């Protein structure tokens, strides 16, 4: 698991993920990557945890260009209040 510490408006939290997210390839073979994931975390930090997970699921699916992944996709978002 990798982690990306983040600060939210309401709390501090942790965004834990497997390399299946950062190594997810687009149809053109480009990796989703850590920088794109960091941008996503910053962009969605104001959302509720469930919304963040749904948004990432949608975004990574769109990035992949269809259903199914080559690797496992694991994600855990912890919000410390």
C-alpha positions, 0 to 999 in steps of 0.5 A: 500500500502507498499513502498520500497524506492530505488535509481536508477542510474539516479534518486530516486524513489518509488516502491509502492505495495499491499500485493498481491505481497509479499503474492503471494504463489508458488505451494509449498505454499511459499510466494514471500515475502518482502525480495525477492521483495527487491532483485528484486528492487535492481536487476532491479534498472537500468531498465526503469520503464516499464521494471521493471513492465514487469519483475515483472509481468513475475517473479510473474507469474512464481513464482505463477506457472500459471495464476490467483492470490488469491489476487489483485496485485497492483504496482506503480513505481514512478521515480523522476528525 
